[in-house]
Amino acid sequence: MPESSNFDKSAAVIGSGFGGLAAAIRLQSAGVNTVLYEARDKPGGRAYVYHDDGYTFDAGPTVVTAPHTLEELFELSDRKLEDYIELMEVSPMYRLIWSDGDRFDYVRDADKMLEQIRQRSEKDAIGYQKFFKYSEKVFDKGYTDLVDRPFLRFSDMLRVTPDLMKLRAERSVYKTVSKYVKDEHLRQAMSFHSLLVGGNPFQTSSIYTLIHFLERQWGVYFPRGGTHALVRALVKLFEELGGEIRLNSPVKQARLTDKNQHEIIDGAGNAQHFDVVVSNADIHHTYKQIYGSHKIAKKRAKKLEKMDWSMSLFVLHFGTDIEYKDVAHHTILFGPRYKELLDEIFKGYKLPDDFSLYLHVPTVTDPKLAPEGCSAGYVLAPVPHLGRADVDWDSIAEEYADKIIQALEVELPELSKHIVTRRHFTPNMFESELVAFQGSAFSVAPKLTQSAYFRPHNKDKKIPGLYFVGAGTHPGAGLPGVINSAKATTRLVMEDLTQN
């Protein structure tokens, strides 16, 4: 719908993560008067930023893929993304390092990728080419056809079931990859991606192998100035369109009025009425706390508590007094165990003794994120969520961080001697600062039985005017996922608003 001064509908968006920002921009671009509520002092939700002694540390997502999803947000009002932010392509997309010293550069260049595999196994090179074709087929169905389409009715699911069955969506990512390549390290290299959206490769549907084609198709990028610079660019766009963002404004309660309007009450007790609400807050928190006075919301919260939730994360940010140049922007350091470790993270009841790590060194691409001659880093370890493992994070966090730093020295020599500032973020903080249920880092786990129609819906069918965006609804976590969730959800919002 074109922007129109005669369109007097209003919307509240709760939470300014990428899903919330994308929804707010789409609504405001369509002429809906939109207010964006953010509990913290900066926008971005999980994509927060810290500034320590000249070092810039992005707190959240650092892998930017499918840049067209961002470009669309600017094109809605005939603007261009490149006028607001520069996206720099990262190569290799990931460097993979195993505990036995084996290394593999995961690159966009098809020939270089194939040659690395061929050096390991000619049969696996042939198998990889077949896997890539499979990934493309999955992408065509699972992304192109479904990613920005809501699944509100079971008939929506039945419509796509034949295609999913042909693609063997019931198989896990790892099992599917194993059909094509035999080398264990290659199997890990082709299956770790689901971890980036909170899924266990041994449980997550093979539909998520589409990430492989998606990254090859569009590349992996990093915004100049860091991920939060991208957040600020989106906020600028939203405000230019006439939208209002309210920082330090947690939504404490929302209730339906007799006229099916939503009364939003913020932390200061201020109340305002809106025609619709789009929540980018944790989906369990939205039902349990924000809409907790509604009997349907209470039922929804209890149902969510029975679902499988993604793992949590231990995140460590650090700044060094030397510059690490001979490293990749994104590095995956695999521990000595793969399936066994993942079993303990997703199914176990204690913190594993070992770990696998994701290392992000943005100063490789953008040196200005640290003082001259220095480096800024971010490393995360997947760990069980709080509902699974009873860990006293407050007492062990520093020791756990020291252990991670020691493990990183295989790639960052003498790191412990050169760290001049550091900070950590534990599962407890995911729960307390981000109100994430059980400290989950990626909301509801992306299993087949919790995907599409079986995932919390983009629109609540019994609470009129309540919609969702973000990791907890369709299609799921990851930047392309949450931004596409906003596309699916705002389509529903506009359909409903223009009918009323």
URGI-V135407 format. One record per backbone hydrogen bond with DSSP energy under -0.5 kcal/mol. NH is the residue of the N-H (numbers start at 1). CO is the residue of the C=O. E is the energy in kcal/mol with one decimal. If there is no record, write none. Layout:
# URGI-V135407
((NH | CO | E) (NH | CO | E))
This chain:
# URGI-V135407
((7 | 4 | -1.2) (8 | 6 | -1.0) (11 | 33 | -2.7) (12 | 276 | -2.1) (13 | 35 | -2.8) (14 | 12 | -0.5) (14 | 278 | -2.6) (15 | 13 | -0.7) (15 | 37 | -3.2) (21 | 17 | -3.0) (22 | 18 | -2.4) (23 | 19 | -2.2) (24 | 20 | -2.7) (25 | 21 | -2.5) (26 | 22 | -2.2) (27 | 23 | -2.7) (28 | 24 | -2.7) (29 | 25 | -2.4) (30 | 26 | -1.2) (31 | 28 | -1.5) (32 | 27 | -2.5) (33 | 9 | -2.4) (34 | 32 | -0.7) (35 | 11 | -2.4) (36 | 244 | -3.3) (37 | 13 | -3.0) (37 | 35 | -0.6) (38 | 246 | -2.5) (44 | 16 | -0.8) (47 | 44 | -2.6) (48 | 46 | -1.5) (50 | 57 | -2.6) (52 | 50 | -0.5) (52 | 55 | -2.2) (55 | 52 | -2.3) (56 | 369 | -2.8) (57 | 50 | -2.9) (57 | 55 | -0.5) (58 | 56 | -0.6) (59 | 48 | -2.9) (60 | 48 | -0.6) (64 | 62 | -0.7) (64 | 221 | -1.7) (65 | 63 | -0.6) (69 | 66 | -2.1) (70 | 67 | -0.9) (71 | 67 | -2.2) (72 | 68 | -2.3) (73 | 69 | -0.6) (73 | 70 | -0.7) (74 | 70 | -0.9) (74 | 71 | -0.7) (75 | 71 | -2.2) (76 | 72 | -1.3) (77 | 74 | -1.4) (78 | 75 | -1.8) (79 | 74 | -2.5) (83 | 80 | -1.5) (84 | 81 | -2.4) (85 | 81 | -2.1) (87 | 85 | -0.5) (88 | 86 | -0.6) (88 | 222 | -2.8) (90 | 220 | -3.1) (93 | 106 | -1.4) (94 | 106 | -1.6) (95 | 330 | -2.3) (96 | 94 | -0.5) (96 | 104 | -3.2) (97 | 332 | -2.9) (98 | 102 | -2.6) (101 | 98 | -2.1) (104 | 96 | -2.1) (106 | 94 | -2.9) (106 | 104 | -0.7) (107 | 105 | -1.0) (113 | 109 | -2.3) (114 | 110 | -2.5) (115 | 111 | -2.4) (116 | 112 | -1.9) (117 | 113 | -1.7) (118 | 114 | -2.7) (119 | 115 | -1.9) (120 | 116 | -0.5) (120 | 117 | -1.2) (121 | 117 | -2.7) (125 | 121 | -1.7) (126 | 122 | -1.9) (127 | 123 | -2.5) (128 | 124 | -3.0) (129 | 125 | -1.7) (130 | 126 | -1.5) (131 | 127 | -2.4) (132 | 128 | -2.7) (133 | 129 | -1.6) (134 | 130 | -2.1) (135 | 131 | -2.9) (136 | 132 | -2.0) (137 | 133 | -1.9) (138 | 134 | -2.5) (139 | 135 | -2.4) (140 | 136 | -2.4) (141 | 137 | -1.6) (142 | 138 | -4.0) (143 | 138 | -0.5) (143 | 139 | -2.1) (144 | 139 | -2.3) (145 | 140 | -0.8) (147 | 143 | -1.9) (149 | 146 | -1.7) (150 | 148 | -0.5) (152 | 150 | -0.6) (156 | 153 | -1.0) (157 | 153 | -0.9) (158 | 154 | -2.3) (159 | 155 | -1.8) (160 | 156 | -0.8) (160 | 157 | -0.7) (161 | 157 | -1.3) (162 | 158 | -0.6) (164 | 160 | -2.1) (165 | 161 | -2.7) (166 | 162 | -2.0) (167 | 163 | -1.5) (168 | 165 | -1.3) (169 | 164 | -2.4) (171 | 168 | -1.8) (173 | 204 | -1.8) (174 | 201 | -2.7) (176 | 172 | -2.2) (177 | 173 | -2.6) (178 | 174 | -2.5) (179 | 175 | -0.8) (179 | 176 | -0.9) (180 | 176 | -0.6) (180 | 177 | -1.6) (181 | 177 | -2.1) (187 | 183 | -2.2) (188 | 184 | -2.0) (189 | 185 | -2.4) (190 | 186 | -2.0) (191 | 187 | -0.5) (191 | 188 | -0.8) (192 | 188 | -1.5) (194 | 191 | -0.9) (195 | 192 | -2.0) (196 | 192 | -0.5) (196 | 193 | -1.7) (197 | 194 | -1.3) (198 | 195 | -1.4) (199 | 194 | -3.1) (201 | 199 | -0.5) (203 | 200 | -2.5) (204 | 200 | -3.5) (205 | 446 | -0.7) (206 | 169 | -0.6) (206 | 171 | -2.2) (208 | 205 | -2.2) (209 | 206 | -2.2) (210 | 207 | -1.7) (211 | 208 | -1.5) (212 | 209 | -1.3) (213 | 209 | -0.7) (214 | 210 | -2.8) (215 | 211 | -2.6) (216 | 212 | -1.7) (217 | 213 | -2.9) (218 | 214 | -2.4) (219 | 215 | -2.4) (221 | 64 | -3.1) (222 | 88 | -2.0) (224 | 86 | -2.9) (226 | 223 | -2.5) (229 | 226 | -1.1) (230 | 226 | -0.9) (230 | 227 | -0.7) (231 | 227 | -1.6) (232 | 228 | -2.5) (233 | 229 | -1.7) (234 | 230 | -2.1) (235 | 231 | -2.4) (236 | 232 | -2.5) (237 | 233 | -2.1) (238 | 234 | -2.5) (239 | 235 | -2.6) (240 | 236 | -2.4) (241 | 237 | -1.8) (242 | 239 | -1.3) (243 | 238 | -2.4) (244 | 34 | -2.0) (246 | 36 | -3.2) (247 | 245 | -0.6) (248 | 40 | -2.6) (249 | 38 | -3.2) (249 | 246 | -0.5) (252 | 250 | -0.7) (252 | 265 | -2.1) (253 | 265 | -1.7) (254 | 290 | -2.8) (255 | 263 | -1.7) (257 | 261 | -2.9) (260 | 257 | -1.9) (262 | 274 | -3.0) (263 | 255 | -3.2) (263 | 261 | -0.6) (264 | 262 | -0.7) (264 | 272 | -3.1) (265 | 253 | -2.8) (266 | 264 | -0.5) (266 | 270 | -2.4) (267 | 250 | -1.4) (269 | 266 | -2.0) (272 | 264 | -1.8) (274 | 262 | -2.0) (275 | 10 | -0.9) (276 | 10 | -1.4) (277 | 465 | -2.9) (278 | 12 | -2.9) (279 | 277 | -0.5) (279 | 467 | -2.9) (280 | 14 | -3.3) (280 | 278 | -0.6) (286 | 282 | -2.4) (287 | 283 | -1.8) (288 | 284 | -3.3) (289 | 285 | -2.4) (290 | 285 | -1.9) (291 | 286 | -2.6) (292 | 289 | -1.0) (294 | 291 | -2.2) (298 | 294 | -1.7) (299 | 295 | -1.6) (300 | 296 | -2.3) (301 | 297 | -2.4) (302 | 298 | -1.9) (303 | 299 | -2.1) (304 | 300 | -2.3) (305 | 301 | -1.8) (306 | 302 | -0.6) (306 | 303 | -1.1) (307 | 304 | -1.5) (310 | 443 | -3.0) (312 | 383 | -2.5) (314 | 381 | -2.2) (315 | 313 | -0.5) (315 | 425 | -2.6) (316 | 379 | -3.0) (317 | 423 | -3.2) (318 | 377 | -2.2) (319 | 421 | -2.9) (320 | 375 | -2.6) (321 | 418 | -2.1) (324 | 322 | -0.6) (325 | 323 | -0.8) (327 | 325 | -1.4) (331 | 359 | -2.8) (332 | 95 | -2.9) (333 | 331 | -0.6) (333 | 357 | -2.8) (334 | 97 | -2.7) (334 | 332 | -0.7) (342 | 338 | -2.5) (343 | 339 | -2.6) (344 | 340 | -1.6) (345 | 341 | -2.0) (346 | 342 | -2.8) (347 | 343 | -2.5) (348 | 343 | -1.0) (357 | 333 | -2.6) (358 | 380 | -2.2) (359 | 331 | -3.5) (359 | 357 | -0.5) (360 | 378 | -3.1) (361 | 329 | -2.4) (363 | 376 | -0.8) (364 | 361 | -1.7) (365 | 362 | -1.4) (366 | 362 | -3.0) (369 | 366 | -1.8) (370 | 367 | -1.4) (374 | 371 | -1.9) (375 | 320 | -0.8) (375 | 322 | -0.5) (377 | 318 | -3.1) (378 | 360 | -1.8) (379 | 316 | -2.8) (380 | 358 | -2.1) (381 | 314 | -2.4) (382 | 356 | -0.6) (383 | 312 | -2.2) (386 | 438 | -2.9) (387 | 438 | -0.5) (388 | 385 | -1.8) (389 | 385 | -2.0) (390 | 349 | -0.6) (391 | 389 | -1.2) (393 | 391 | -1.8) (395 | 392 | -1.0) (396 | 392 | -1.6) (397 | 393 | -1.9) (400 | 396 | -2.9) (401 | 397 | -2.6) (402 | 398 | -2.2) (403 | 399 | -1.9) (404 | 400 | -1.9) (405 | 401 | -2.6) (406 | 402 | -2.2) (407 | 403 | -1.7) (408 | 404 | -1.9) (409 | 405 | -0.7) (409 | 406 | -0.8) (410 | 407 | -1.1) (411 | 408 | -2.1) (412 | 408 | -2.8) (413 | 411 | -0.5) (415 | 412 | -1.4) (417 | 414 | -1.1) (418 | 414 | -0.7) (418 | 415 | -1.5) (419 | 415 | -0.9) (420 | 319 | -3.0) (421 | 319 | -1.3) (423 | 317 | -2.1) (425 | 315 | -2.5) (429 | 426 | -0.7) (430 | 426 | -1.6) (431 | 427 | -1.8) (432 | 428 | -2.6) (433 | 429 | -2.4) (434 | 429 | -0.9) (434 | 430 | -0.6) (436 | 430 | -2.2) (439 | 436 | -2.4) (440 | 437 | -2.1) (441 | 311 | -2.2) (442 | 311 | -0.5) (445 | 308 | -2.1) (447 | 445 | -1.6) (448 | 203 | -0.5) (450 | 447 | -1.8) (451 | 448 | -1.4) (454 | 451 | -2.2) (455 | 452 | -1.7) (460 | 466 | -2.4) (464 | 462 | -0.7) (466 | 463 | -1.6) (467 | 277 | -2.6) (467 | 465 | -0.5) (468 | 458 | -2.8) (469 | 279 | -2.2) (473 | 470 | -1.2) (474 | 456 | -0.7) (482 | 478 | -2.7) (483 | 479 | -2.3) (484 | 480 | -2.1) (485 | 481 | -1.9) (486 | 482 | -1.3) (487 | 483 | -1.2) (488 | 484 | -2.4) (489 | 485 | -2.7) (490 | 486 | -2.6) (491 | 487 | -1.3) (492 | 488 | -1.3) (493 | 489 | -2.3) (494 | 490 | -2.6) (495 | 491 | -1.9) (496 | 492 | -2.3) (497 | 493 | -2.9) (498 | 494 | -2.3) (499 | 495 | -0.8) (500 | 496 | -1.2))
